[in-house]
Amino acid sequence: MNTSSLMEQILSKENLNAAYLQVVRNKGAAGVDGMECTELKDYLSENGETIREQLRTRKYKPQPVRRVEIPKPEGGERNLGVPTVTDRFVQQAIAQVLIPIFEEQFHNHSYGFRPNRCAQQAIIKALEMMNDGYSWIVDIDLAKFFDTVDHDKLMTIFGRTIKDGDVISIVRKFLVSGIMVDNEYEDSIIGTPQGGNISPLLANIMLNELDKELEARGLDFVRYADDCIIMVGSKQAAERVMKSVTRFLENKLGLTVNATKSKIDKPKGIKYLGFGFYYDSFAKEYRAKPHVKSVVKFKAKMKKLTSRSWGVGNDYKVKKLNELIRGWVNYFKIGSMKGLCTKLDKNIRFRLRMCIWKHWKTPKNRAKNLIKLGIRKKYAWSTAYSGARIAYVCQRGAMNIAVTKERLTRFGLVSMADYYAERRVTC
């Protein structure tokens, strides 16, 4: 494919319109200039032709990205870069033209940030390999990959495919546009900050070099962005692969392997994309399930949403719980978690009963509501005036009889177990 005149494709009205619609759909926070997505239409009406001419003549100058630090569940922070809305629009227009070109080169076992691909497909492929007899895993962790990409190495790889100097120029400008941290400017000497519309593509362009190297060595692997696991048949082979691949990543690609987080283990000892793995002795195969750390993270979010001190209505709590439940089950539906969902359901209902009990406030009101829900008058009054702690009251007895699963379902609460049964995908 001729890639020497791509800028005109990028600047076509159809491509720019599609880019605008995607940026608005994505929403997102404002960059350093404070412009919101809702303001982009008017801004482009006034300045669209100027932006197009600046891109044609290499005079377009991206603004610095706004640094946002996001806490990681396992500790530390992840740096996100928020470009201005205008820069996101330009990056999106570039990405839409470049993605089909590079898609033809990307490896079939790469699943991250690619059209019609997802994390669940990566897990399914990993299970296939494990069940083909690859019982040892080389789990390579790259230290702050998006923050450490070498610009020169990346642009050299980029230039092997893209021959349009205008496109090469603007992509490099985005890489070196700088970072604003607490209103202080910093040069972006290395890295392609997460948050930009073109960053995932650039990350895959860089790591496709790893994919090609692994394929040339005849190794089976699965990669999702910078999360890569390599499957081998023995511990000795795993140790050799860990050493040689680490050398390639650090010496050839200029990346840093996190030695403390990288590991060699059996499938059941690793966590990949939030999933854990176990051996089903009855089916004689490895299967996936939510990793224990993913479950802990879910429980923490659920507890926050069912906090008795959160000053919102119980209907709103249920709405937010349903969003959490649906999102979590949809992500992990390829895993085995029927029993887990049942246990989590019980815990969610227990915590909602405590919210309801507190919402009723006074013993008199609690007794009246219990009676309305079918509890015998004497039992209702003795429960309401018992003076027992909320947790004790809501774990057993009248509240369990009154506020049943069926009643909570009618109130709108989604059952994890039922939703999982509907959405489950076996692999």
For each residue, the residues with C-beta under 8 A, 3 or more apart:
1: 101 104
2: 5 163
3: 6 101 161 162 163 164
4: 163 164
5: 2 8 9 164
6: 3 9 10 97 98 162 164 166 167
7: 10 11 55 56 164 166 167
8: 5 11 12
9: 5 6 12 15 97
10: 6 7 15 55 93 94 96 97 167
11: 7 8 15 16 52 55 56 93
12: 8 9 15 16
13: 16 17
14: 17 18
15: 9 10 11 12 18 19 93 96 97
16: 11 12 13 19 20 48 52 89 93
17: 13 14 20 21
18: 14 15 21 22 93 96
19: 15 16 22 23 89 90 92 93 96
20: 16 17 23 24 40 41 44 89
21: 17 18 24 25
22: 18 19 25 26 92 96
23: 19 20 26 28 37 40 85 88 89 92 197
24: 20 21 27 37 38 40 41
25: 21 22
26: 22 23 37 88
27: 24 37
28: 23 37 82 85 88
29: 66 68 82
30: 33 34 35 36 66 82 84 85
31: 34 35 63 65 66 82 83 84 85 87 88
32: 63 64 65 66 84 180
33: 30 63 84 86
34: 30 31
35: 30 31 39 40 43 84 85 86
36: 30 39 40 85
37: 23 24 26 27 28 40 85
38: 24 41
39: 35 36 42 43 85
40: 20 23 24 35 36 37 43 44 85 86 89
41: 20 24 38 44 45
42: 39 45 46
43: 35 39 40 46 47 85 86
44: 20 40 41 47 48 51 89
45: 41 42 48
46: 42 43
47: 43 44 50 51
48: 16 44 45 51 52
49: 52 53
50: 47 53 54
51: 44 47 48 54 55 60 86 90
52: 11 16 48 49 55 56
53: 49 50 56 57 59
54: 50 51 57 59 60 61
55: 7 10 11 51 52 58 60 90 166 170
56: 7 11 52 53 166
57: 53 54
58: 55 166 169 170
59: 53 54
60: 51 54 55 90 170 173
61: 54 173 177
62: 83 84 87 90 170 173 174 177
63: 31 32 33 83 84 86 87 177
64: 32 177 178 179 180 185 188
65: 31 32 81 82 83 87 177 178 179 180 188 193 195 196
66: 29 30 31 32 81 82 83 179 180
67: 79 80 81 82 179 180 181 193
68: 29 79 80 81 82 195
69: 77 78 79 80
70: 77 78 79 80
71: 76 77 78
72: 75 76 77 78
73: 293 297
74: 293
75: 72
76: 71 72
77: 69 70 71 72
78: 69 70 71 72 194
79: 67 68 69 70 144 146 147 193 194
80: 67 68 69 70 193 194 195
81: 65 66 67 68 179 193 194 195 196 199
82: 28 29 30 31 65 66 67 68 195
83: 31 62 63 65 66 87 88 91 174 177 195 196 197
84: 30 31 32 33 35 62 63 87 88
85: 23 28 30 31 35 36 37 39 40 43 88 89
86: 33 35 40 43 51 63 89 90
87: 31 62 63 65 83 84 90 91 174 177 196
88: 23 26 28 31 83 84 85 91 92 196 197
89: 16 19 20 23 40 44 85 86 92 93
90: 19 51 55 60 62 86 87 93 94 170
91: 83 87 88 94 95 174 196 197 198
92: 19 22 23 88 89 95 96 197 198
93: 10 11 15 16 18 19 89 90 96 97
94: 10 90 91 97 98 167 170 171 198
95: 91 92 98 99 197 198 201
96: 10 15 18 19 22 92 93 99
97: 6 9 10 15 93 94 100 101
98: 6 94 95 101 102 162 167 198 201
99: 95 96 102 103 115 201
100: 97 103 104
101: 1 3 97 98 104 105 161 162
102: 98 99 105 106 161 201 204 205 208
103: 99 100 106 114 115
104: 1 100 101
105: 101 102 161 208
106: 102 103 110 114 204 208 211
107: 110 208 211 212 215 223
108:
109: 125 211 220 221 222 223
110: 106 107 114 117 204 207 208 211 223 224
111: 114 117 118 119 121 122 125 222 223 224
112: 117 119 122 200 203 204 223 224 225 226 227
113: 200 201 203 204 225
114: 103 106 110 111 117 204
115: 99 103
116:
117: 110 111 112 114 121
118: 111 121 122
119: 111 112 122 123 224 273 274 331
120: 123 124 331 333 334 425
121: 111 117 118 124 125
122: 111 112 118 119 125 126 222 223 224 272 273
123: 119 120 126 127 272 273 275 288 334 335 427
124: 120 121 127 128 334 427
125: 109 111 121 122 128 129 222
126: 122 123 129 130 222 229 231 272 277
127: 123 124 130 131 277 285 286 287 288 427
128: 124 125 131 132
129: 125 126 132 134 220 222 231
130: 126 127 134 135 137 231 267 277 286
131: 127 128 285 286
132: 128 129 220
133: 233
134: 129 130 137 220 231 232 233
135: 130 233 266 267
136: 231 232 233 234 235 237 238 264 265 266
137: 130 134 229 230 231 232 238 264 265 266 267 269 270
138: 229 230 231 232 238 241 242 245 264
139: 229 262 263 264 265 270 272
140: 228 229 230 242 245 246 249 257 262
141: 257 258 261 262
142: 145 148 226 228 249 255 256 257 258
143: 148 256 257 258 261
144: 79 147 148 256
145: 142 148 149 203 225 226 255
146: 79 149 191 192 193 194 199 203 226
147: 79 144 190 191 193
148: 142 143 144 145 190 191 254 255 256
149: 145 146 153 154 190 191 192 202 203 206 254 255
150: 153 154 190 253 254 255
151: 154 155 172 175 176 189 190
152: 155 156
153: 149 150 156 157 206 253 254
154: 149 150 151 157 158 175 192 202 205 206
155: 151 152 158 159 168 171 172 175
156: 152 153 159 160
157: 153 154 160 205 206 208 209
158: 154 155 161 162 168 171 202 205
159: 155 156 162 163 168
160: 156 157
161: 3 101 102 105 158
162: 3 6 98 101 158 159 167 168 171
163: 2 3 4 159
164: 3 4 5 6 7 167 168
165: 168 169
166: 6 7 55 56 58 169 170
167: 6 7 10 94 98 162 164 170 171
168: 155 158 159 162 164 165 171 172
169: 58 165 166 172 173
170: 55 58 60 62 90 94 166 167 173 174
171: 94 155 158 162 167 168 174 175 198 202
172: 151 155 168 169 175 176
173: 60 61 62 169 170 176 177
174: 62 83 87 91 170 171 177 196 198
175: 151 154 155 171 172 188 192 202
176: 151 172 173 187 188 189
177: 61 62 63 64 65 83 87 173 174 188
178: 64 65 185 186 187 188
179: 64 65 66 67 81 185 186 187 188 193
180: 32 64 65 66 67 183 184 185 186
181: 67 184 186
182:
183: 180
184: 180 181
185: 64 178 179 180
186: 178 179 180 181
187: 176 178 179
188: 64 65 175 176 177 178 179 191 193
189: 151 176
190: 147 148 149 150 151
191: 146 147 148 149 188
192: 146 149 154 175 196 198 199 202 203
193: 65 67 79 80 81 146 147 179 188 196 199
194: 78 79 80 81 146 199
195: 65 68 80 81 82 83 199
196: 65 81 83 87 88 91 174 192 193 199
197: 23 83 88 91 92 95
198: 91 92 94 95 98 171 174 192 201 202
199: 81 146 192 193 194 195 196 202 203
200: 112 113 203 204 225
201: 95 98 99 102 113 198 204 205
202: 149 154 158 171 175 192 198 199 205 206
203: 112 113 145 146 149 192 199 200 206 207 225 226
204: 102 106 110 112 113 114 200 201 207 208 225
205: 102 154 157 158 201 202 208
206: 149 153 154 157 202 203 209 253
207: 110 203 204 210 211 223 225 226 228
208: 102 105 106 107 110 157 204 205 211 212
209: 157 206 212 213 252 253
210: 207 213 214 223 228 245 248 249 253
211: 106 107 109 110 207 208 214 215 221 223
212: 107 208 209 215 216
213: 209 210 216 217 245 248 252
214: 210 211 217 219 221 230 245
215: 107 211 212 218 219
216: 212 213
217: 213 214 244
218: 215
219: 214 215 230 231 232 241
220: 109 129 132 134 230 231 232
221: 109 211 214 228 229 230 231
222: 109 111 122 125 126 129 228 229 231 272
223: 107 109 110 111 112 122 207 210 211 227 228
224: 110 111 112 119 122 227 228 273
225: 112 113 145 200 203 204 207
226: 112 142 145 146 203 207
227: 112 223 224 272 273
228: 140 142 207 210 221 222 223 224
229: 126 137 138 139 140 221 222 270 272
230: 137 138 140 214 219 220 221 238 241 245
231: 126 129 130 134 136 137 138 219 220 221 222
232: 134 136 137 138 219 220 237 238 241
233: 133 134 135 136 237
234: 136 237 238
235: 136 238 239 264
236: 239 240
237: 136 232 233 234 240 241
238: 136 137 138 230 232 234 235 241 242 264
239: 235 236 242 243 264
240: 236 237 243 244
241: 138 219 230 232 237 238 244 245
242: 138 140 238 239 245 246 262 264
243: 239 240 246 247
244: 217 240 241 247 248
245: 138 140 210 213 214 230 241 242 248 249
246: 140 242 243 249 250 257 262
247: 243 244 250 251
248: 210 213 244 245 251 252 253
249: 140 142 210 245 246 252 253 255 257
250: 246 247 253 254 255 256 257
251: 247 248
252: 209 213 248 249
253: 150 153 206 209 210 248 249 250
254: 148 149 150 153 250
255: 142 145 148 149 150 249 250
256: 142 143 144 148 250
257: 140 141 142 143 246 249 250 262
258: 141 142 143 261 262
259: 262
260:
261: 141 143 258
262: 139 140 141 242 246 257 258 259
263: 139 269 270
264: 136 137 138 139 235 238 239 242
265: 136 137 139 268 269 270
266: 135 136 137 269 270
267: 130 135 137 270 277 279 286
268: 265 276 277 278 279
269: 137 263 265 266
270: 137 139 229 263 265 266 267 276 277
271: 274 275 276 291 293 294
272: 122 123 126 139 222 227 229 275 277
273: 119 122 123 224 227
274: 119 271 290 291 293 294 331 332
275: 123 271 272 288 289 290 291 294 332 335
276: 268 270 271 288 289 290 291 292 294
277: 126 127 130 267 268 270 272 286 287 288 289
278: 268 286 287 289 336
279: 267 268 285 286 287
280: 283 284 285 286 287 336
281: 284
282:
283: 280 287
284: 280 281
285: 127 131 279 280
286: 127 130 131 267 277 278 279 280
287: 127 277 278 279 280 283 335 336 427
288: 123 127 275 276 277 334 335 336 427
289: 275 276 277 278 332 335 336 337 340
290: 274 275 276 294 295 298 332 335 337 340
291: 271 274 275 276 294 295
292: 276 295 296
293: 73 74 271 274 296 297
294: 271 274 275 276 290 291 297 298 332
295: 290 291 292 298 299 340
296: 292 293 299 300
297: 73 293 294 300 301
298: 290 294 295 301 302 324 328 344
299: 295 296 302 303 344 347
300: 296 297 303 304
301: 297 298 304 305 324
302: 298 299 305 306 321 324 344 347 348 351
303: 299 300 306 307 351
304: 300 301 307 310
305: 301 302 310 317 320 321 324
306: 302 303 317 321 348 351 352 354 355
307: 303 304 310
308: 354 355 358 390
309:
310: 304 305 307 317
311:
312: 316 317
313: 316 317
314: 317 318 352 355 356 359 411
315: 318 319 411 412
316: 312 313 319 320
317: 305 306 310 312 313 314 320 321 352 355
318: 314 315 321 322 352 411 412 413
319: 315 316 322 323 412
320: 305 316 317 323 324
321: 302 305 306 317 318 324 325 348 352 413 414
322: 318 319 325 326 412 413 414
323: 319 320 326 327
324: 298 301 302 305 320 321 327 328
325: 321 322 328 329 348 414 416 419
326: 322 323 329 330 414 419
327: 323 324 330 331
328: 298 324 325 331 332 416
329: 325 326 332 333 341 416 419 420 423
330: 326 327 333 423
331: 119 120 274 327 328
332: 274 275 289 290 294 328 329 335 337
333: 120 329 330 420 423 424 425
334: 120 123 124 288 425 426 427
335: 123 275 287 288 289 290 332
336: 278 280 287 288 289
337: 289 290 332 340 341 420
338: 341 342 417 420 421
339: 342 343
340: 289 290 295 337 343 344
341: 329 337 338 344 345 416 417 419 420
342: 338 339 345 346 416 417
343: 339 340 346 347
344: 298 299 302 340 341 347 348 416
345: 341 342 348 349 405 415 416 417
346: 342 343 349 350
347: 299 302 343 344 350 351
348: 302 306 321 325 344 345 351 352 413 416
349: 345 346 352 353 403 405 408 413
350: 346 347 353 354 394 395
351: 302 303 306 347 348 354 355
352: 306 314 317 318 321 348 349 355 356 403 408 413
353: 349 350 356 357 394 399 400 403
354: 306 308 350 351 357 358 390 391 394
355: 306 308 314 317 351 352 358 359
356: 314 352 353 359 360 399 403
357: 353 354 360 366 390 393 394 399
358: 308 354 355 361 390
359: 314 355 356
360: 356 357 365 366 369
361: 358 365 366
362: 365 366
363: 366 367 384 385
364: 367 368 384
365: 360 361 362 368 369
366: 357 360 361 362 363 369 370 380 383 384
367: 363 364 370 371 380 381 383 384 385
368: 364 365 371 372 380
369: 360 365 366 372 373 402
370: 366 367 373 375 379 380 383 384 398 399 402
371: 367 368 374 375 376 377 380
372: 368 369
373: 369 370 402 403 407
374: 371 401 402
375: 370 371 379 380 383 398 401 402
376: 371 379 380
377: 371 380 381
378: 381 382
379: 370 375 376 382 383 398
380: 366 367 368 370 371 375 376 377 383 384 398
381: 367 377 378 384 385
382: 378 379 385 386
383: 366 367 370 375 379 380 386 393 397 398 399
384: 363 364 366 367 370 380 381
385: 363 367 381 382
386: 382 383 393
387:
388: 392 393
389: 392 393
390: 308 354 357 358 393 394
391: 354 394 395
392: 388 389 395 396
393: 357 383 386 388 389 390 397 398 399
394: 350 353 354 357 390 391 399 400
395: 350 391 392 400
396: 392 399 400
397: 383 393 400 401
398: 370 375 379 380 383 393 401 402
399: 353 356 357 370 383 393 394 396 402 403
400: 353 394 395 396 397 403 404
401: 374 375 397 398 404
402: 369 370 373 374 375 398 399 407
403: 349 352 353 356 373 399 400 407 408
404: 400 401 407 408
405: 345 349 408 409 415
406: 409 410
407: 373 402 403 404 410 411
408: 349 352 403 404 405 411 413
409: 405 406 412 413 415
410: 406 407
411: 314 315 318 407 408
412: 315 318 319 322 409
413: 318 321 322 348 349 352 408 409
414: 321 322 325 326 418 419
415: 345 405 409 418 419
416: 325 328 329 341 342 344 345 348 419 420
417: 338 341 342 345 420 421
418: 414 415 421 422
419: 325 326 329 341 414 415 416 422 423
420: 329 333 337 338 341 416 417 423 424
421: 338 417 418 424
422: 418 419
423: 329 330 333 419 420
424: 333 420 421
425: 120 333 334
426: 334
427: 123 124 127 287 288 334
